[in-house]
């Protein structure tokens, strides 16, 4: 297999960054693996992608000294440059930089004399758009240097902010320092789970998983309520009740949270009489934390005679200035054969306020489908 086709095939199996979608988990990246790899198109698009990749590769490979970073089209992020101890090299500078053309992120390790001793762009944030050179990375949210794997060497925990046109989202990553202190490597399994299961909101959340072993994965893979409870899921009792759903039968609506680091991850499960999970809902979306559950209503919203589910809650998240923001939001799920389908359009029509009530929200949601206010 030629080098260009090898690059194409390797990157077609990259990870999906956005929270809530499946990724292909890959083996750990070995130390010394070639650092340059990207996606390519198909058919006649292959040649164009190959040429773009070769241009980018030449620029990346040409960075041998600190001054080359800007000369080769990268913009160093000065506020996120940190010193780190690197084995026999002593203290070196970790310099993150964005490629100005494709918005790809690279990390450079630079000695005090300006020599680049290690560089990588094998980062999770550079795999958000498979098959494309350009990536949606906008900025670095946080970088932390700490010993994650307990081997006594400083590792790098990285969070970027991306925006693919559907709103900003975070992408987390961990780079482990090699045993000989000459560079870093990534474990694709760890990075994949961090982002697939929403553990990318903060440095503390990532380290709770990668260092301490706490994980939200069970929230998405559990098959019974007992399994959830055994692993620390806490039911919100005031909204926990059974309902008759016409196509799905009598199910218990079970909202609750799992606390990891300083965050309460909010989920709702529909559980049958045997304790099996029939369906799960993720109304929290890309918010960081459940601040307060305002209510859950099970009524017909879209006029098909089947009970739907409306969730109203307050969530918190980190603003652009790293300040805490609390915001009310809602989600609507329509009953369908075999489960519930989330509404992706209604919030383009109506955004709720902090004063929103459940009854008022239900009336507005039904009005969206043509119900009269007094019906």
C-alpha positions in Angstrom: 0.0 0.0 0.0 1.5 3.4 -1.0 2.1 6.1 1.6 -0.8 8.3 0.4 -3.3 5.5 0.4 -2.0 4.4 3.8 -2.7 7.9 5.1 -6.2 7.9 3.6 -7.1 4.5 5.1 -5.7 5.2 8.5 -7.7 8.4 8.9 -10.9 7.1 7.5 -11.1 5.2 10.8 -10.6 8.3 13.0 -12.7 9.2 16.0 -15.8 11.3 16.2 -15.4 14.2 18.6 -18.9 15.3 19.3 -20.5 14.1 22.5 -23.1 11.4 22.2 -22.1 9.7 18.9 -20.2 6.4 18.6 -16.6 6.2 17.8 -14.3 3.5 16.6 -11.9 2.7 19.5 -8.4 2.2 18.3 -5.3 0.8 20.0 -2.8 3.0 21.8 -0.5 5.1 19.6 3.0 3.6 20.1 6.0 5.9 20.9 7.8 6.9 17.8 4.8 6.6 15.5 4.9 8.9 12.5 3.3 12.1 13.7 1.8 13.3 10.4 -1.4 11.7 9.3 -4.7 13.1 7.9 -7.9 12.3 6.1 -8.5 12.2 2.3 -11.4 12.3 0.0 -12.5 9.7 -2.6 -12.3 9.3 -6.4 -11.2 12.6 -8.1 -11.1 14.3 -4.7 -8.2 12.2 -3.6 -5.6 14.1 -5.6 -6.7 17.4 -4.2 -6.6 16.2 -0.7 -3.3 14.6 -1.3 -1.8 17.8 -2.5 -3.2 19.8 0.4 -1.9 17.2 2.8 1.5 17.3 1.2 1.7 21.1 1.5 0.6 21.0 5.1 3.1 18.1 5.8 6.0 20.1 4.3 5.2 23.1 6.5 4.8 21.0 9.6 8.0 19.0 9.0 9.9 22.3 8.4 9.4 23.5 11.9 12.9 22.8 13.5 13.3 25.9 15.6 10.9 28.1 17.6 11.1 30.9 14.9 10.0 28.4 12.3 6.6 28.1 14.0 5.2 31.4 12.6 7.4 31.2 9.5 5.7 27.9 8.5 2.1 29.2 9.0 1.4 28.3 12.6 0.3 30.8 15.3 1.7 30.1 18.7 -0.9 30.5 21.6 1.3 32.5 23.9 -1.1 32.4 26.9 -0.9 28.6 26.9 2.8 28.1 26.7 4.1 26.1 29.7 7.4 24.6 30.9 7.7 20.9 31.5 10.5 18.6 32.7 11.5 16.2 29.9 13.9 13.6 31.1 17.5 14.2 29.9 16.4 17.5 28.2 15.5 19.2 31.5 13.0 22.0 31.3 11.4 22.6 27.9 8.6 24.8 26.7 5.3 23.2 25.5 4.1 25.5 22.7 0.6 24.9 21.2 0.0 26.5 17.8 -2.8 26.7 15.3 -2.2 26.2 11.6 -3.6 29.4 10.0 -5.0 27.7 6.9 -6.7 24.6 8.2 -7.2 25.5 11.9 -5.4 22.4 13.0 -3.7 22.3 16.3 -0.1 21.2 16.9 2.1 20.9 19.9 5.9 21.7 19.8 8.4 21.0 22.5 11.2 23.6 22.4 14.5 23.8 24.2 15.8 27.0 25.7 18.0 27.5 22.7 14.9 27.4 20.4 15.5 23.8 19.1 12.3 21.8 18.5 12.9 18.4 20.0 9.4 17.0 19.5 6.2 17.9 17.7 2.8 16.3 17.1 -0.5 17.1 15.5 -2.0 13.7 16.4 -4.6 15.2 18.5 -8.3 14.4 19.0 -9.4 17.9 18.0 -7.8 17.3 14.5 -10.1 14.4 13.9 -13.5 16.1 14.3 -14.1 16.3 10.5 -13.1 13.0 9.0 -12.1 13.2 5.4 -11.3 16.9 5.6 -8.1 18.9 6.1 -9.8 21.8 7.7 -11.0 21.3 11.3 -13.5 23.3 13.4 -11.1 24.0 16.3 -11.5 27.6 17.5 -9.5 28.0 20.6 -7.8 26.2 23.5 -10.0 26.1 26.6 -7.4 24.7 29.0 -4.1 22.9 29.3 -2.8 21.2 32.4 0.5 19.5 33.1 0.2 16.8 35.6 1.1 13.1 36.2 -2.0 11.3 35.0 -0.7 7.7 34.8 1.3 7.7 38.0 4.7 7.1 36.5 6.3 10.2 38.0 6.4 12.1 34.7 4.4 15.1 33.7 1.6 14.4 31.1 -0.5 16.9 29.1 -4.3 17.3 29.5 -5.8 19.4 26.7 -9.2 20.8 26.0 -10.1 22.7 22.9 -13.3 24.5 21.9 -14.7 23.7 18.4 -17.7 24.9 16.4 -19.0 22.9 13.4 -21.8 25.4 12.8 -24.2 23.8 15.3 -22.8 25.6 18.3 -19.6 25.3 20.3 -18.5 22.0 21.9 -15.4 20.8 23.7 -12.9 18.2 22.8 -10.6 16.6 25.4 -7.3 14.8 25.1 -4.5 13.3 27.2 -0.9 13.0 26.0 1.3 10.7 28.1 5.0 11.3 28.4 7.2 8.6 27.0 9.2 6.4 29.4 12.5 7.9 28.1 11.2 11.4 28.4 11.7 12.3 24.7 8.1 12.9 23.7 4.5 12.0 24.2 2.0 9.5 23.0 -1.8 9.2 23.0 -4.1 6.3 23.8 -7.0 6.5 21.3 -9.2 4.4 23.6 -8.9 6.9 26.4 -9.4 10.0 24.2 -12.4 8.3 22.5 -14.2 7.6 25.7 -13.4 11.1 27.1 -15.3 12.6 24.2 -17.9 9.9 23.5 -19.2 9.9 27.0 -19.1 13.7 27.7 -16.1 13.7 30.1 -14.5 16.6 28.2 -16.0 19.5 30.0 -13.0 20.4 32.3 -9.5 19.3 33.3 -10.9 18.0 36.6 -13.5 15.8 34.7 -10.8 14.4 32.4 -8.5 13.5 35.2 -11.3 12.0 37.3 -11.5 9.5 34.4 -8.0 9.1 33.1 -6.2 9.3 36.5 -8.8 8.2 39.1 -10.9 5.7 37.1 -14.3 7.3 37.4 -16.4 7.1 34.3 -19.8 8.0 32.9 -19.7 5.2 30.3 -22.1 3.0 32.3 -24.8 5.7 31.9 -24.9 4.9 28.2 -24.3 1.1 28.3 -26.3 -0.1 31.3 -29.2 -2.4 30.5 -31.0 -2.4 33.9 -31.9 0.1 36.6 -30.1 -2.1 39.2 -26.9 -1.7 37.2 -27.2 2.1 37.2 -27.9 2.2 41.0 -25.0 -0.1 41.8 -22.6 2.3 40.0 -23.8 5.4 41.8 -26.7 6.7 39.7 -29.0 8.8 42.0 -32.7 9.0 41.3 -34.5 12.3 41.5 -37.5 11.0 43.5 -39.9 13.9 43.0 -40.1 13.3 39.2 -39.8 9.4 39.4 -43.2 7.9 38.4 -44.9 5.4 36.1 -46.9 6.3 33.0 -48.8 4.4 30.3 -47.2 4.9 27.0 -49.5 3.7 24.2 -46.9 2.0 22.0 -44.5 1.1 24.7 -46.7 0.0 27.6 -46.5 1.0 31.2 -43.0 2.4 32.0 -41.4 4.1 34.9 -39.9 7.5 34.2 -36.6 7.6 36.1 -34.6 10.8 36.1 -31.4 11.1 38.0 -27.8 12.1 38.1 -24.3 10.7 38.4 -21.7 12.9 40.1 -18.2 12.9 38.7 -15.7 15.5 39.9 -17.8 18.6 40.5 -20.5 17.8 37.8 -23.9 16.2 38.0 -24.5 14.4 34.7 -28.3 14.2 34.1 -30.1 11.3 32.3 -33.7 10.0 32.1 -34.5 6.4 31.7 -37.7 4.6 30.8 -37.8 1.4 32.8 -40.2 -1.6 32.4 -41.7 -3.7 35.2 -38.8 -6.0 35.2 -36.3 -3.2 35.8 -35.0 -3.3 32.2 -34.1 0.0 30.5 -36.3 0.4 27.5 -35.1 3.8 26.4 -32.7 6.6 27.6 -32.9 10.3 27.1 -30.0 12.9 27.3 -31.7 16.3 27.8 -28.5 17.9 29.2 -26.9 17.8 25.7 -23.6 19.8 25.7 -24.2 21.6 29.0 -21.7 20.9 31.8 -23.9 20.2 34.8 -27.5 19.9 36.0 -28.3 22.9 38.2 -31.9 22.1 38.9 -34.7 19.9 37.4 -37.8 22.0 36.9 -40.1 19.3 35.7 -41.0 16.4 33.4 -44.4 16.3 31.6 -45.8 13.3 29.7 -48.5 14.6 27.3 -49.3 14.4 23.7 -47.4 17.3 22.1 -47.5 16.6 18.3 -51.1 15.6 18.1 -50.7 11.9 17.2 -52.6 10.7 20.3 -49.4 9.3 21.9 -47.8 10.7 25.1 -44.6 12.6 24.5 -42.1 13.8 27.1 -41.1 17.4 27.8 -38.2 18.2 30.1 -37.5 21.6 31.7 -34.3 22.2 33.7 -31.6 24.7 34.6 -28.1 23.8 33.5 -24.7 25.4 34.2 -21.7 25.7 31.9 -18.5 27.6 31.6 -18.7 30.8 29.6 -16.1 32.2 27.2 -14.5 34.1 30.1 -14.4 31.0 32.2 -17.3 32.3 34.3 -20.1 30.1 35.5 -23.4 30.6 33.6 -26.7 29.1 34.6 -29.4 28.8 31.9 -32.9 27.4 31.6 -33.5 25.0 28.7 -35.9 22.3 27.6 -36.1 19.2 25.5 -39.1 17.5 23.7 -39.2 13.8 22.9 -41.9 12.3 20.7 -43.1 8.8 21.3 -42.4 6.5 18.3 -42.5 2.8 17.8 -39.6 1.3 19.7 -38.7 4.5 21.7 -38.6 8.2 21.7 -37.2 10.7 19.1 -35.7 14.0 20.2 -37.1 17.2 18.5 -34.2 19.0 16.8 -36.2 22.0 15.4 -38.6 23.3 18.0 -35.9 25.4 19.8 -35.3 27.3 16.6 -38.9 28.4 17.0 -39.0 29.1 20.7 -36.3 29.7 23.3 -37.4 29.5 26.9 -36.6 32.1 29.6 -35.5 31.6 33.2 -39.1 32.4 34.3 -40.6 29.6 32.1 -43.1 27.2 33.7 -43.8 23.7 32.7 -47.4 24.4 31.9 -46.5 27.4 29.8 -43.8 25.4 28.0 -46.2 22.6 27.2 -48.8 25.0 25.8 -46.1 26.6 23.6 -44.8 23.2 22.4 -48.4 22.2 21.5 -49.0 25.5 19.7 -45.9 24.7 17.6 -47.9 21.7 16.3 -51.1 23.7 15.8 -53.0 23.1 19.0 -55.2 25.9 20.2 -54.3 27.5 23.6 -57.5 26.2 25.3 -57.3 22.7 23.9 
